[in-house]
Amino acid sequence: MNLIGNVNAAYIRSLNDWNHHIDHFNQVKNTSLIKTFVQKLTMTEPITYQDIKDKIGNRNNNNTKELSIQLQDGTTVYLMLIKGGYIHYGIGGVYFHMNDEVFSQL
């Protein structure tokens, strides 16, 4: 993913809306927050689900939300933000952990 300098917009929606295919997105208007988040994300190392499954527990509307990042080329990157600083990318078992204040601000 080449996110740095390529973000056009970012949106958040609840896990419940994601589960029910409801397009209720809230735009993240703080562009510096998204810029910082993307920078911090590129510094994280990928981890597997097996490594963190006991830490993330069951996903629910209180601990998980979707972050959609629209890139300048029209591509959208979908990330699931899970309480505790965990980020799930794609349909595979790729996760990241971000121990940073910027995560909790989203």
C-alpha positions as CSV (number, residue, x, y, z in Angstrom):
1,M,0.0,0.0,0.0
2,N,1.3,3.4,-0.9
3,L,-0.7,5.6,1.3
4,I,1.6,8.5,2.3
5,G,0.8,11.5,0.2
6,N,-2.0,9.7,-1.6
7,V,-5.0,10.1,0.7
8,N,-7.9,11.9,-0.8
9,A,-10.5,11.4,2.0
10,A,-11.2,9.1,4.9
11,Y,-14.5,7.8,6.4
12,I,-15.5,5.9,9.5
13,R,-18.5,3.6,10.0
14,S,-19.7,1.3,12.7
15,L,-19.2,-2.5,12.7
16,N,-23.0,-2.8,12.8
17,D,-23.4,-0.7,9.6
18,W,-20.6,-2.7,7.9
19,N,-22.2,-6.0,8.9
20,H,-25.5,-4.9,7.4
21,H,-24.1,-3.2,4.3
22,I,-25.4,0.1,5.4
23,D,-23.5,3.0,3.7
24,H,-23.6,5.3,6.8
25,F,-20.1,6.8,6.7
26,N,-18.9,9.8,8.7
27,Q,-16.1,11.7,7.0
28,V,-12.9,12.2,9.1
29,K,-12.5,15.9,8.6
30,N,-9.2,16.2,10.5
31,T,-6.8,15.6,7.6
32,S,-3.7,15.9,9.8
33,L,-5.1,13.1,12.0
34,I,-5.4,10.8,8.9
35,K,-2.0,11.9,7.7
36,T,-0.4,11.0,11.0
37,F,-2.4,7.7,11.2
38,V,-1.1,6.7,7.7
39,Q,2.5,7.6,8.7
40,K,2.3,5.6,11.9
41,L,0.6,2.7,10.1
42,T,3.5,2.4,7.6
43,M,5.9,2.0,10.6
44,T,4.0,-1.0,12.0
45,E,4.9,-4.6,11.4
46,P,2.4,-7.1,10.2
47,I,1.2,-9.8,12.7
48,T,-1.0,-12.8,12.2
49,Y,-4.4,-13.5,13.8
50,Q,-2.9,-16.4,15.7
51,D,-0.6,-14.0,17.5
52,I,-3.3,-11.7,18.7
53,K,-6.6,-13.7,18.8
54,D,-6.7,-13.8,22.6
55,K,-6.1,-10.1,22.8
56,I,-8.8,-8.9,20.4
57,G,-11.7,-11.1,21.5
58,N,-15.0,-11.0,19.7
59,R,-15.7,-8.1,17.5
60,N,-18.7,-6.0,18.3
61,N,-20.0,-2.5,17.7
62,N,-18.3,-1.2,20.9
63,N,-14.8,-2.3,20.0
64,T,-14.6,-2.3,16.2
65,K,-15.2,0.1,13.4
66,E,-14.3,0.4,9.7
67,L,-11.9,3.1,8.4
68,S,-12.2,3.6,4.6
69,I,-9.3,5.5,3.0
70,Q,-9.9,6.8,-0.5
71,L,-6.8,7.3,-2.4
72,Q,-6.1,9.9,-5.2
73,D,-6.1,7.1,-7.8
74,G,-9.7,6.1,-6.9
75,T,-8.7,3.1,-4.9
76,T,-10.3,2.6,-1.5
77,V,-8.4,0.9,1.3
78,Y,-10.6,-0.7,4.0
79,L,-9.2,-1.2,7.5
80,M,-11.0,-2.6,10.6
81,L,-9.9,-0.7,13.7
82,I,-10.2,-2.9,16.8
83,K,-10.0,-1.7,20.3
84,G,-6.5,-2.0,21.8
85,G,-4.7,-0.5,18.7
86,Y,-5.3,-3.5,16.4
87,I,-5.8,-3.0,12.7
88,H,-7.1,-5.7,10.3
89,Y,-6.4,-5.3,6.6
90,G,-8.1,-7.2,3.8
91,I,-9.8,-10.6,3.8
92,G,-6.7,-12.4,4.9
93,G,-5.3,-12.7,8.4
94,V,-3.0,-9.6,8.2
95,Y,-3.1,-7.4,11.3
96,F,-1.1,-4.6,12.6
97,H,-0.7,-3.1,16.1
98,M,-0.4,0.6,16.6
99,N,0.4,1.7,20.1
100,D,-0.1,5.4,19.5
101,E,-2.5,8.1,20.6
102,V,-3.6,8.7,17.0
103,F,-5.3,5.3,16.9
104,S,-7.6,6.2,19.8
105,Q,-8.5,9.6,18.2
106,L,-10.1,7.8,15.3
